[in-house]
């Protein structure tokens, strides 16, 4: 296949038409994904308050460490599979062989994982309850994620919404029931696994059944491995940047402090992280399609729309969380979590916004160019810096030190990503629109500052509406 910029004028004309169609669909699909992720996001936000109240500091810290460990294993074992599906599904001629390769890879990884788990149980090297709960959550989440990626690749936000909503409703109900019956952190983990499993099974499409009968291709398998395997190390380093501080806090301070820190980071993830996820869900398949159909010029136009939308959603949200940190903590979290969360939530929110701007915005350059190995170097630098800053700052400043270290790490990583990525994919940054968003956010912050000392759920709703 010739590179996009060598295609004929006629092909370029068709590409321009297709790209215009993709651009027109971005706003529509973004709204659809706001609805698809908004309700589940609100439920997850409320579930955070429920879990912290049911588990307390130590219990929530234990739960956070289990979930973080499962997330790391999911990155190492499965992330390359579902991300390869997202990247290559926009090549129509290869879809059958792609699905065949994907389903076989998933089955092979899961079989190996089950064998290792059985050996660990037989040798007594792991607590059976933690191991089985973690294994169930890992496989359920991985299959659920694969179904979500397929729905996104097929531009089916409705299917995506149904799966996300089913999981968001079932998980906290089952988790709360199990925790209330005395199962603690293990009960919450099992509740999350049950919700993900039911949602994944309901969302399973006939595409996978037919894929079992398709012939896989060694060429496609090599393409998936070449693209996806560097992402394992990439996401592992990204995990270090985003979650290693929880383990370091638990080791250097205690599990209760890790729970306090995790509650604040989860608040940011369930708000700012949710908004950026919505943008990525709607925009990434369209940017890839524009790049494959019309080349770098077509993708650049779509890319600018992505950046503008990302800034429009996240910058006001970050400012709002920073100003309302005290009331957000008061409404969502139990008393023992509030003092620490109020102090570190503004810093964590700023770091989360920068991390999302890098990951959802500027890192796309590496993925479009299929230079994920280059992206790996960027995240490796950030991971090393994050560990070093945590090691230096946590003993001196406690949780505030971990939050500041994370913020500095994300700033440096964003700068390095921009520096490396501009040589792979060039586009004009929408400075004029960015200044408008920043100015509007400044006005919002000025007005919201007048009401930031109010406390209570009704007051929080009013503050959000005012913002």
C-alpha positions as a Markdown table, in Angstrom:
| # | Residue | x | y | z |
|---|---|---|---|---|
| 1 | Unk | 0.0 | 0.0 | 0.0 |
| 2 | Unk | 1.4 | 3.4 | -1.0 |
| 3 | Unk | 1.7 | 6.1 | 1.6 |
| 4 | Unk | -1.2 | 8.5 | 1.7 |
| 5 | Unk | 0.8 | 11.4 | 0.2 |
| 6 | Unk | 1.5 | 9.4 | -3.0 |
| 7 | Unk | -2.1 | 8.8 | -3.9 |
| 8 | Unk | -3.7 | 10.2 | -7.0 |
| 9 | Unk | -5.7 | 13.5 | -7.2 |
| 10 | Unk | -8.9 | 11.5 | -7.5 |
| 11 | Unk | -8.1 | 9.6 | -4.4 |
| 12 | Unk | -7.2 | 12.8 | -2.6 |
| 13 | Unk | -10.6 | 14.3 | -3.6 |
| 14 | Unk | -12.4 | 11.2 | -2.1 |
| 15 | Unk | -10.2 | 11.5 | 1.0 |
| 16 | Unk | -11.1 | 15.2 | 1.4 |
| 17 | Unk | -14.8 | 14.3 | 1.2 |
| 18 | Unk | -14.5 | 11.5 | 3.7 |
| 19 | Unk | -12.5 | 13.6 | 6.1 |
| 20 | Unk | -15.2 | 16.3 | 6.0 |
| 21 | Unk | -17.8 | 13.7 | 6.8 |
| 22 | Unk | -15.6 | 12.5 | 9.7 |
| 23 | Unk | -15.2 | 16.0 | 11.0 |
| 24 | Unk | -19.0 | 16.6 | 10.9 |
| 25 | Unk | -19.5 | 13.5 | 12.9 |
| 26 | Unk | -17.1 | 14.4 | 15.7 |
| 27 | Unk | -19.4 | 16.7 | 17.6 |
| 28 | Unk | -22.3 | 14.3 | 17.2 |
| 29 | Unk | -20.3 | 11.4 | 18.5 |
| 30 | Unk | -18.8 | 13.5 | 21.3 |
| 31 | Unk | -22.3 | 14.3 | 22.5 |
| 32 | Unk | -23.2 | 10.6 | 22.2 |
| 33 | Unk | -20.1 | 9.6 | 24.3 |
| 34 | Unk | -20.9 | 12.4 | 26.8 |
| 35 | Unk | -24.2 | 10.6 | 27.4 |
| 36 | Unk | -22.6 | 7.2 | 27.2 |
| 37 | Unk | -19.9 | 8.1 | 29.8 |
| 38 | Unk | -21.7 | 10.8 | 31.7 |
| 39 | Unk | -24.2 | 8.7 | 33.6 |
| 40 | Unk | -21.7 | 5.9 | 34.3 |
| 41 | Unk | -19.2 | 8.6 | 35.3 |
| 42 | Unk | -21.7 | 10.1 | 37.8 |
| 43 | Unk | -22.4 | 6.7 | 39.2 |
| 44 | Unk | -18.7 | 6.0 | 39.6 |
| 45 | Unk | -18.3 | 9.4 | 41.3 |
| 46 | Unk | -21.0 | 8.5 | 43.8 |
| 47 | Unk | -19.6 | 4.9 | 44.2 |
| 48 | Unk | -16.3 | 6.5 | 45.3 |
| 49 | Unk | -18.1 | 8.1 | 48.3 |
| 50 | Unk | -19.8 | 4.8 | 49.0 |
| 51 | Unk | -16.6 | 2.7 | 48.9 |
| 52 | Unk | -14.7 | 5.1 | 51.2 |
| 53 | Unk | -17.5 | 5.1 | 53.7 |
| 54 | Unk | -17.8 | 1.3 | 53.7 |
| 55 | Unk | -14.1 | 0.5 | 53.8 |
| 56 | Unk | -12.5 | 3.4 | 55.7 |
| 57 | Unk | -9.0 | 4.5 | 55.2 |
| 58 | Unk | -7.2 | 1.2 | 55.6 |
| 59 | Unk | -9.8 | -0.8 | 53.7 |
| 60 | Unk | -9.9 | 1.7 | 50.8 |
| 61 | Unk | -6.1 | 1.7 | 50.7 |
| 62 | Unk | -6.1 | -2.1 | 50.4 |
| 63 | Unk | -8.8 | -1.9 | 47.7 |
| 64 | Unk | -6.8 | 0.7 | 45.8 |
| 65 | Unk | -3.7 | -1.4 | 45.9 |
| 66 | Unk | -5.5 | -4.4 | 44.6 |
| 67 | Unk | -7.1 | -2.5 | 41.7 |
| 68 | Unk | -3.8 | -0.9 | 40.9 |
| 69 | Unk | -2.1 | -4.3 | 40.7 |
| 70 | Unk | -4.8 | -5.6 | 38.5 |
| 71 | Unk | -4.5 | -2.6 | 36.3 |
| 72 | Unk | -0.8 | -3.2 | 35.9 |
| 73 | Unk | -1.3 | -6.8 | 34.9 |
| 74 | Unk | -4.0 | -5.7 | 32.4 |
| 75 | Unk | -1.5 | -3.4 | 30.9 |
| 76 | Unk | 1.2 | -6.0 | 30.6 |
| 77 | Unk | -1.0 | -8.8 | 29.4 |
| 78 | Unk | -3.9 | -7.3 | 27.4 |
| 79 | Unk | -3.4 | -3.7 | 26.6 |
| 80 | Unk | -1.5 | -4.4 | 23.4 |
| 81 | Unk | -4.4 | -6.5 | 22.1 |
| 82 | Unk | -7.3 | -4.1 | 22.5 |
| 83 | Unk | -5.1 | -1.1 | 21.5 |
| 84 | Unk | -4.1 | -2.9 | 18.3 |
| 85 | Unk | -7.8 | -3.5 | 17.6 |
| 86 | Unk | -8.5 | 0.3 | 18.0 |
| 87 | Unk | -5.6 | 1.2 | 15.7 |
| 88 | Unk | -6.0 | -1.3 | 12.8 |
| 89 | Unk | -9.8 | -1.7 | 12.7 |
| 90 | Unk | -10.1 | 1.4 | 10.4 |
| 91 | Unk | -8.5 | -0.6 | 7.6 |
| 92 | Unk | -11.6 | -2.3 | 6.1 |
| 93 | Unk | -9.9 | -5.0 | 4.0 |
| 94 | Unk | -8.1 | -6.4 | 7.0 |
| 95 | Unk | -10.9 | -6.5 | 9.5 |
| 96 | Unk | -11.7 | -10.3 | 9.2 |
| 97 | Unk | -8.1 | -11.3 | 9.6 |
| 98 | Unk | -7.6 | -8.7 | 12.3 |
| 99 | Unk | -10.5 | -10.1 | 14.4 |
| 100 | Unk | -9.2 | -13.6 | 13.9 |
| 101 | Unk | -5.7 | -12.6 | 15.2 |
| 102 | Unk | -7.1 | -10.6 | 18.1 |
| 103 | Unk | -9.4 | -13.4 | 19.4 |
| 104 | Unk | -6.7 | -16.0 | 19.3 |
| 105 | Unk | -4.2 | -13.6 | 21.1 |
| 106 | Unk | -6.8 | -13.0 | 23.8 |
| 107 | Unk | -7.5 | -16.7 | 24.3 |
| 108 | Unk | -3.8 | -17.5 | 24.4 |
| 109 | Unk | -3.0 | -14.9 | 27.0 |
| 110 | Unk | -6.0 | -15.8 | 29.2 |
| 111 | Unk | -5.0 | -19.6 | 29.1 |
| 112 | Unk | -1.5 | -18.8 | 30.2 |
| 113 | Unk | -2.8 | -16.5 | 32.9 |
| 114 | Unk | -5.1 | -19.2 | 34.3 |
| 115 | Unk | -2.3 | -21.8 | 34.3 |
| 116 | Unk | 0.0 | -19.5 | 36.2 |
| 117 | Unk | -2.7 | -18.8 | 38.7 |
| 118 | Unk | -3.4 | -22.5 | 39.3 |
| 119 | Unk | 0.4 | -23.0 | 39.9 |
| 120 | Unk | 0.5 | -20.1 | 42.3 |
| 121 | Unk | -2.4 | -21.6 | 44.3 |
| 122 | Unk | -0.9 | -25.1 | 44.3 |
| 123 | Unk | 2.5 | -23.7 | 45.5 |
| 124 | Unk | 0.8 | -21.5 | 48.1 |
| 125 | Unk | 2.7 | -18.4 | 47.1 |
| 126 | Unk | -0.4 | -16.2 | 47.1 |
| 127 | Unk | -3.5 | -15.6 | 49.2 |
| 128 | Unk | -6.3 | -17.6 | 47.5 |
| 129 | Unk | -9.0 | -15.0 | 48.0 |
| 130 | Unk | -6.9 | -12.1 | 46.7 |
| 131 | Unk | -5.6 | -14.1 | 43.8 |
| 132 | Unk | -9.0 | -15.4 | 42.6 |
| 133 | Unk | -10.7 | -12.0 | 43.1 |
| 134 | Unk | -7.9 | -10.3 | 41.2 |
| 135 | Unk | -7.9 | -12.9 | 38.4 |
| 136 | Unk | -11.7 | -12.6 | 37.9 |
| 137 | Unk | -11.5 | -8.8 | 37.8 |
| 138 | Unk | -8.5 | -8.9 | 35.4 |
| 139 | Unk | -10.1 | -11.2 | 32.8 |
| 140 | Unk | -13.5 | -9.6 | 33.1 |
| 141 | Unk | -12.1 | -6.1 | 32.6 |
| 142 | Unk | -9.9 | -7.2 | 29.7 |
| 143 | Unk | -12.9 | -8.8 | 27.8 |
| 144 | Unk | -15.1 | -5.8 | 28.6 |
| 145 | Unk | -12.4 | -3.4 | 27.3 |
| 146 | Unk | -12.2 | -5.4 | 24.1 |
| 147 | Unk | -15.9 | -5.2 | 23.5 |
| 148 | Unk | -15.8 | -1.4 | 24.1 |
| 149 | Unk | -13.0 | -1.0 | 21.6 |
| 150 | Unk | -14.9 | -2.9 | 19.0 |
| 151 | Unk | -18.0 | -0.8 | 19.5 |
| 152 | Unk | -15.9 | 2.3 | 19.3 |
| 153 | Unk | -14.1 | 1.2 | 16.1 |
| 154 | Unk | -17.5 | 0.4 | 14.5 |
| 155 | Unk | -18.7 | 4.0 | 15.5 |
| 156 | Unk | -21.4 | 2.5 | 17.7 |
| 157 | Unk | -21.7 | 4.9 | 20.6 |
| 158 | Unk | -25.1 | 3.5 | 21.5 |
| 159 | Unk | -23.7 | 0.0 | 22.0 |
| 160 | Unk | -20.8 | 1.5 | 24.0 |
| 161 | Unk | -23.2 | 3.4 | 26.2 |
| 162 | Unk | -25.3 | 0.3 | 27.0 |
| 163 | Unk | -22.2 | -1.6 | 28.1 |
| 164 | Unk | -20.8 | 1.3 | 30.2 |
| 165 | Unk | -24.1 | 1.9 | 31.9 |
| 166 | Unk | -24.7 | -1.8 | 32.7 |
| 167 | Unk | -21.3 | -2.0 | 34.3 |
| 168 | Unk | -21.7 | 1.3 | 36.2 |
| 169 | Unk | -25.0 | 0.3 | 37.7 |
| 170 | Unk | -24.2 | -3.4 | 38.6 |
| 171 | Unk | -20.7 | -2.9 | 40.0 |
| 172 | Unk | -21.4 | -0.6 | 42.9 |
| 173 | Unk | -24.7 | -2.5 | 43.8 |
| 174 | Unk | -22.9 | -5.9 | 44.0 |
| 175 | Unk | -19.8 | -4.4 | 45.6 |
| 176 | Unk | -21.7 | -2.5 | 48.3 |
| 177 | Unk | -23.7 | -5.6 | 49.1 |
| 178 | Unk | -20.6 | -7.8 | 49.4 |
| 179 | Unk | -18.8 | -5.2 | 51.5 |
| 180 | Unk | -21.8 | -4.8 | 53.8 |
| 181 | Unk | -21.8 | -8.5 | 54.4 |
| 182 | Unk | -18.3 | -8.3 | 55.8 |
| 183 | Unk | -16.2 | -9.1 | 52.7 |
| 184 | Unk | -14.4 | -5.7 | 52.8 |
| 185 | Unk | -12.0 | -4.8 | 50.0 |
| 186 | Unk | -12.4 | -8.3 | 48.4 |
| 187 | Unk | -16.1 | -7.8 | 48.2 |
| 188 | Unk | -15.7 | -4.5 | 46.3 |
| 189 | Unk | -13.2 | -6.1 | 43.9 |
| 190 | Unk | -15.6 | -9.0 | 43.3 |
| 191 | Unk | -18.4 | -6.5 | 42.7 |
| 192 | Unk | -16.3 | -4.7 | 40.1 |
| 193 | Unk | -15.5 | -8.0 | 38.4 |
| 194 | Unk | -19.2 | -9.0 | 38.3 |
| 195 | Unk | -20.3 | -5.8 | 36.7 |
| 196 | Unk | -17.5 | -5.9 | 34.1 |
| 197 | Unk | -18.2 | -9.6 | 33.3 |
| 198 | Unk | -22.0 | -9.1 | 32.8 |
| 199 | Unk | -21.4 | -6.0 | 30.7 |
| 200 | Unk | -18.8 | -7.7 | 28.6 |
| 201 | Unk | -20.9 | -10.8 | 28.0 |
| 202 | Unk | -24.0 | -8.7 | 27.1 |
| 203 | Unk | -21.8 | -6.6 | 24.7 |
| 204 | Unk | -20.2 | -9.5 | 23.0 |
| 205 | Unk | -21.1 | -9.3 | 19.3 |
| 206 | Unk | -21.3 | -12.1 | 16.6 |
| 207 | Unk | -18.1 | -10.6 | 15.1 |
| 208 | Unk | -16.1 | -12.6 | 17.5 |
| 209 | Unk | -18.0 | -15.8 | 16.9 |
| 210 | Unk | -17.4 | -15.5 | 13.2 |
| 211 | Unk | -13.8 | -14.5 | 13.8 |
| 212 | Unk | -13.1 | -18.0 | 15.3 |
| 213 | Unk | -13.7 | -19.4 | 11.8 |
| 214 | Unk | -11.5 | -16.9 | 10.0 |
| 215 | Unk | -7.9 | -17.6 | 9.2 |
| 216 | Unk | -5.4 | -15.5 | 11.0 |
| 217 | Unk | -2.4 | -14.1 | 9.2 |
| 218 | Unk | 1.2 | -14.2 | 10.2 |
| 219 | Unk | 1.7 | -10.7 | 8.6 |
| 220 | Unk | -1.2 | -9.3 | 10.6 |
| 221 | Unk | 0.1 | -10.9 | 13.8 |
| 222 | Unk | 3.5 | -9.4 | 13.2 |
| 223 | Unk | 2.0 | -6.0 | 12.6 |
| 224 | Unk | 0.0 | -6.3 | 15.8 |
| 225 | Unk | 3.0 | -7.3 | 17.8 |
| 226 | Unk | 5.2 | -4.6 | 16.2 |
| 227 | Unk | 2.6 | -1.9 | 17.1 |
| 228 | Unk | 1.3 | -3.3 | 20.3 |
| 229 | Unk | 4.3 | -4.8 | 22.2 |
| 230 | Unk | 6.0 | -1.5 | 22.7 |
| 231 | Unk | 2.8 | -0.3 | 24.3 |
| 232 | Unk | 3.2 | -2.9 | 27.1 |
| 233 | Unk | 6.3 | -1.1 | 28.3 |
| 234 | Unk | 4.8 | 2.2 | 27.4 |
| 235 | Unk | 1.7 | 1.6 | 29.6 |
| 236 | Unk | 3.8 | 0.0 | 32.3 |
| 237 | Unk | 5.9 | 3.2 | 32.6 |
| 238 | Unk | 2.7 | 5.2 | 32.4 |
| 239 | Unk | 1.3 | 3.1 | 35.3 |
| 240 | Unk | 4.5 | 4.0 | 37.2 |
| 241 | Unk | 3.8 | 7.7 | 36.6 |
| 242 | Unk | 0.1 | 7.5 | 37.5 |
| 243 | Unk | 0.0 | 4.9 | 40.3 |
| 244 | Unk | 3.4 | 4.1 | 41.7 |
| 245 | Unk | 2.9 | 6.8 | 44.3 |
| 246 | Unk | 0.1 | 4.8 | 45.9 |
| 247 | Unk | 2.5 | 1.9 | 46.6 |
| 248 | Unk | 5.3 | 4.2 | 47.7 |
| 249 | Unk | 3.0 | 6.0 | 50.1 |
| 250 | Unk | 1.9 | 2.7 | 51.5 |
| 251 | Unk | 5.5 | 1.6 | 51.9 |
| 252 | Unk | 6.9 | 4.9 | 53.2 |
| 253 | Unk | 3.9 | 6.0 | 55.3 |
| 254 | Unk | 1.0 | 3.6 | 55.7 |
| 255 | Unk | -1.9 | 2.0 | 53.9 |
| 256 | Unk | -4.4 | 4.5 | 55.4 |
| 257 | Unk | -2.4 | 7.4 | 53.8 |
| 258 | Unk | -2.3 | 5.5 | 50.5 |
| 259 | Unk | -6.1 | 5.3 | 50.8 |
| 260 | Unk | -6.4 | 9.0 | 51.4 |
| 261 | Unk | -4.2 | 9.8 | 48.4 |
| 262 | Unk | -6.1 | 7.3 | 46.2 |
| 263 | Unk | -9.4 | 8.8 | 47.0 |
| 264 | Unk | -8.2 | 12.2 | 45.8 |
| 265 | Unk | -6.7 | 10.8 | 42.6 |
| 266 | Unk | -9.8 | 8.8 | 41.9 |
| 267 | Unk | -11.9 | 12.0 | 42.3 |
| 268 | Unk | -9.8 | 13.7 | 39.6 |
| 269 | Unk | -9.9 | 10.6 | 37.4 |
| 270 | Unk | -13.7 | 10.4 | 37.7 |
| 271 | Unk | -14.1 | 14.0 | 36.6 |
| 272 | Unk | -11.2 | 15.3 | 34.4 |
| 273 | Unk | -10.2 | 11.9 | 33.3 |
| 274 | Unk | -13.8 | 11.1 | 32.3 |
| 275 | Unk | -14.0 | 14.3 | 30.1 |
| 276 | Unk | -10.8 | 13.4 | 28.3 |
| 277 | Unk | -11.9 | 9.9 | 27.8 |
| 278 | Unk | -15.0 | 11.1 | 26.1 |
| 279 | Unk | -12.9 | 13.2 | 23.7 |
| 280 | Unk | -10.6 | 10.2 | 22.9 |
| 281 | Unk | -13.5 | 7.9 | 22.4 |
| 282 | Unk | -15.1 | 10.1 | 19.8 |
| 283 | Unk | -11.9 | 11.5 | 18.1 |
| 284 | Unk | -9.3 | 8.8 | 17.9 |
| 285 | Unk | -11.0 | 6.5 | 15.4 |
| 286 | Unk | -11.8 | 9.6 | 13.2 |
| 287 | Unk | -8.2 | 10.9 | 13.4 |
| 288 | Unk | -6.9 | 7.5 | 12.4 |
| 289 | Unk | -9.4 | 7.1 | 9.6 |
| 290 | Unk | -8.6 | 10.7 | 8.3 |
| 291 | Unk | -4.8 | 9.8 | 8.4 |
| 292 | Unk | -5.2 | 6.5 | 6.5 |
| 293 | Unk | -7.6 | 8.0 | 4.0 |
| 294 | Unk | -6.3 | 11.5 | 3.4 |
| 295 | Unk | -2.9 | 11.6 | 4.8 |
| 296 | Unk | -1.2 | 13.9 | 7.4 |
| 297 | Unk | -2.9 | 17.1 | 6.1 |
| 298 | Unk | -6.4 | 15.6 | 6.5 |
| 299 | Unk | -5.5 | 14.3 | 10.0 |
| 300 | Unk | -4.1 | 17.6 | 11.1 |
| 301 | Unk | -7.4 | 19.4 | 10.6 |
| 302 | Unk | -9.2 | 16.7 | 12.7 |
| 303 | Unk | -6.3 | 16.9 | 15.2 |
| 304 | Unk | -6.8 | 20.6 | 15.8 |
| 305 | Unk | -10.5 | 20.1 | 16.5 |
| 306 | Unk | -9.5 | 17.4 | 19.0 |
| 307 | Unk | -7.2 | 19.8 | 20.9 |
| 308 | Unk | -9.8 | 22.6 | 21.0 |
| 309 | Unk | -12.4 | 20.3 | 22.3 |
| 310 | Unk | -10.0 | 18.8 | 24.9 |
| 311 | Unk | -9.1 | 22.3 | 26.2 |
| 312 | Unk | -12.7 | 23.4 | 26.2 |
| 313 | Unk | -13.7 | 20.5 | 28.5 |
| 314 | Unk | -10.7 | 20.1 | 30.8 |
| 315 | Unk | -9.5 | 23.6 | 31.5 |
| 316 | Unk | -12.7 | 24.9 | 33.2 |
| 317 | Unk | -13.1 | 21.5 | 35.0 |
| 318 | Unk | -9.6 | 21.7 | 36.4 |
| 319 | Unk | -10.1 | 25.3 | 37.6 |
| 320 | Unk | -13.5 | 24.4 | 39.1 |
| 321 | Unk | -12.1 | 21.4 | 41.0 |
| 322 | Unk | -9.2 | 23.5 | 42.3 |
| 323 | Unk | -11.6 | 26.1 | 43.6 |
| 324 | Unk | -14.2 | 23.8 | 45.0 |
| 325 | Unk | -11.9 | 21.1 | 46.4 |
| 326 | Unk | -13.1 | 21.7 | 50.0 |
| 327 | Unk | -16.8 | 21.3 | 49.2 |
| 328 | Unk | -16.2 | 18.4 | 46.8 |
| 329 | Unk | -14.3 | 16.6 | 49.5 |
| 330 | Unk | -17.0 | 17.5 | 52.1 |
| 331 | Unk | -19.9 | 16.2 | 49.9 |
| 332 | Unk | -18.2 | 13.0 | 48.4 |
| 333 | Unk | -15.8 | 11.8 | 51.1 |
| 334 | Unk | -16.2 | 10.8 | 54.7 |
| 335 | Unk | -14.7 | 12.9 | 57.4 |
| 336 | Unk | -11.4 | 11.1 | 57.8 |
| 337 | Unk | -10.5 | 11.7 | 54.1 |
| 338 | Unk | -11.5 | 15.4 | 53.8 |
| 339 | Unk | -8.5 | 17.3 | 55.2 |
| 340 | Unk | -5.9 | 15.6 | 53.0 |
| 341 | Unk | -8.1 | 15.6 | 49.9 |
| 342 | Unk | -8.9 | 19.3 | 50.3 |
| 343 | Unk | -5.1 | 20.0 | 50.4 |
| 344 | Unk | -3.9 | 17.8 | 47.5 |
| 345 | Unk | -7.0 | 17.7 | 45.1 |
| 346 | Unk | -6.2 | 21.0 | 43.3 |
| 347 | Unk | -2.6 | 19.8 | 42.7 |
| 348 | Unk | -3.8 | 16.4 | 41.5 |
| 349 | Unk | -6.4 | 18.0 | 39.3 |
| 350 | Unk | -3.8 | 20.1 | 37.5 |
| 351 | Unk | -1.5 | 17.2 | 37.1 |
| 352 | Unk | -4.4 | 15.0 | 35.7 |
| 353 | Unk | -5.3 | 17.7 | 33.2 |
| 354 | Unk | -1.7 | 18.0 | 31.9 |
| 355 | Unk | -1.4 | 14.2 | 31.8 |
| 356 | Unk | -4.6 | 13.9 | 29.8 |
| 357 | Unk | -3.6 | 16.7 | 27.4 |
| 358 | Unk | -0.4 | 14.8 | 26.7 |
| 359 | Unk | -1.9 | 11.3 | 26.5 |
| 360 | Unk | -5.1 | 12.1 | 24.6 |
| 361 | Unk | -3.7 | 15.1 | 22.7 |
| 362 | Unk | -0.1 | 15.2 | 21.8 |
| 363 | Unk | 0.8 | 11.5 | 22.1 |
| 364 | Unk | -1.4 | 10.7 | 19.1 |
| 365 | Unk | 1.5 | 11.8 | 16.9 |
| 366 | Unk | 3.4 | 8.7 | 17.9 |
| 367 | Unk | 0.4 | 6.4 | 17.3 |
| 368 | Unk | -0.4 | 7.8 | 13.9 |
| 369 | Unk | 3.2 | 7.4 | 12.8 |
| 370 | Unk | 3.3 | 3.9 | 14.4 |
| 371 | Unk | 6.4 | 5.0 | 16.4 |
| 372 | Unk | 5.3 | 3.7 | 19.7 |
| 373 | Unk | 8.9 | 2.8 | 20.6 |
| 374 | Unk | 9.7 | 6.6 | 20.5 |
| 375 | Unk | 6.8 | 7.3 | 22.7 |
| 376 | Unk | 8.2 | 4.7 | 25.1 |
| 377 | Unk | 11.3 | 6.8 | 25.7 |
| 378 | Unk | 9.1 | 9.8 | 26.7 |
| 379 | Unk | 7.2 | 7.8 | 29.3 |
| 380 | Unk | 10.3 | 6.1 | 30.6 |
| 381 | Unk | 11.9 | 9.5 | 31.4 |
| 382 | Unk | 8.7 | 10.5 | 33.2 |
| 383 | Unk | 8.5 | 7.2 | 35.2 |
| 384 | Unk | 12.1 | 7.6 | 36.4 |
| 385 | Unk | 11.5 | 11.2 | 37.4 |
| 386 | Unk | 8.3 | 10.3 | 39.2 |
| 387 | Unk | 9.9 | 7.6 | 41.3 |
| 388 | Unk | 12.8 | 9.9 | 42.2 |
| 389 | Unk | 10.6 | 12.8 | 43.2 |
| 390 | Unk | 8.4 | 10.5 | 45.3 |
| 391 | Unk | 11.4 | 9.1 | 47.0 |
| 392 | Unk | 12.6 | 12.7 | 47.8 |
| 393 | Unk | 9.4 | 14.5 | 48.6 |
| 394 | Unk | 7.1 | 11.9 | 50.4 |
| 395 | Unk | 9.3 | 11.7 | 53.5 |
| 396 | Unk | 9.5 | 15.5 | 53.7 |
| 397 | Unk | 6.0 | 16.7 | 52.6 |
| 398 | Unk | 3.8 | 13.5 | 52.8 |
| 399 | Unk | 0.9 | 13.3 | 50.4 |
| 400 | Unk | 1.4 | 16.9 | 49.2 |
| 401 | Unk | 4.9 | 15.9 | 48.1 |
| 402 | Unk | 3.6 | 13.0 | 46.1 |
| 403 | Unk | 1.0 | 15.3 | 44.4 |
| 404 | Unk | 3.7 | 17.9 | 43.6 |
| 405 | Unk | 6.1 | 15.3 | 42.3 |
| 406 | Unk | 3.3 | 14.0 | 40.0 |
| 407 | Unk | 2.5 | 17.5 | 38.7 |
| 408 | Unk | 6.2 | 18.2 | 37.9 |
| 409 | Unk | 6.5 | 14.8 | 36.2 |
| 410 | Unk | 3.5 | 15.4 | 34.0 |
| 411 | Unk | 4.7 | 18.9 | 33.0 |
| 412 | Unk | 8.1 | 17.5 | 31.9 |
| 413 | Unk | 6.5 | 14.6 | 30.1 |
| 414 | Unk | 4.2 | 16.9 | 28.1 |
| 415 | Unk | 7.2 | 19.1 | 27.1 |
| 416 | Unk | 9.2 | 16.0 | 25.9 |
| 417 | Unk | 6.2 | 14.6 | 24.1 |
| 418 | Unk | 5.7 | 17.9 | 22.1 |
| 419 | Unk | 9.4 | 18.1 | 21.3 |
| 420 | Unk | 9.6 | 14.5 | 19.9 |
| 421 | Unk | 6.2 | 14.3 | 18.4 |
| 422 | Unk | 6.4 | 17.4 | 16.2 |
| 423 | Unk | 9.0 | 15.7 | 14.0 |
| 424 | Unk | 6.5 | 12.9 | 13.3 |
| 425 | Unk | 3.3 | 14.8 | 12.8 |
| 426 | Unk | 3.1 | 18.5 | 12.3 |
| 427 | Unk | 0.0 | 20.6 | 12.8 |
| 428 | Unk | -0.8 | 24.2 | 13.7 |
| 429 | Unk | -1.6 | 24.6 | 17.3 |
| 430 | Unk | -5.0 | 26.5 | 17.7 |
| 431 | Unk | -3.5 | 29.3 | 19.8 |
| 432 | Unk | -6.4 | 31.7 | 19.2 |
| 433 | Unk | -9.0 | 29.2 | 20.4 |
| 434 | Unk | -6.8 | 28.2 | 23.3 |
| 435 | Unk | -6.5 | 31.8 | 24.5 |
| 436 | Unk | -10.3 | 32.2 | 24.2 |
| 437 | Unk | -10.8 | 29.1 | 26.4 |
| 438 | Unk | -8.3 | 30.3 | 28.9 |
| 439 | Unk | -9.9 | 33.8 | 29.1 |
| 440 | Unk | -13.4 | 32.3 | 29.5 |
| 441 | Unk | -12.0 | 30.0 | 32.3 |
| 442 | Unk | -10.5 | 33.0 | 34.0 |
| 443 | Unk | -13.8 | 34.8 | 34.1 |
| 444 | Unk | -15.5 | 31.6 | 35.4 |
| 445 | Unk | -12.9 | 31.2 | 38.1 |
| 446 | Unk | -13.3 | 34.8 | 39.2 |
| 447 | Unk | -17.0 | 34.4 | 39.6 |
| 448 | Unk | -16.8 | 31.0 | 41.2 |
| 449 | Unk | -14.2 | 32.2 | 43.8 |
| 450 | Unk | -17.0 | 34.3 | 45.3 |
| 451 | Unk | -19.0 | 31.2 | 46.2 |
| 452 | Unk | -16.2 | 28.7 | 47.0 |
| 453 | Unk | -16.7 | 28.8 | 50.8 |
| 454 | Unk | -20.2 | 27.3 | 50.6 |
| 455 | Unk | -20.7 | 23.7 | 51.9 |
| 456 | Unk | -23.2 | 21.0 | 51.2 |
| 457 | Unk | -24.6 | 19.0 | 48.2 |
| 458 | Unk | -27.2 | 21.6 | 47.2 |
| 459 | Unk | -24.5 | 24.3 | 47.4 |
| 460 | Unk | -22.1 | 22.1 | 45.3 |
| 461 | Unk | -24.8 | 21.8 | 42.6 |
| 462 | Unk | -25.3 | 25.5 | 42.7 |
| 463 | Unk | -21.5 | 26.2 | 42.5 |
| 464 | Unk | -21.2 | 23.8 | 39.5 |
| 465 | Unk | -24.2 | 25.5 | 37.8 |
| 466 | Unk | -22.7 | 29.0 | 38.5 |
| 467 | Unk | -19.3 | 27.8 | 37.0 |
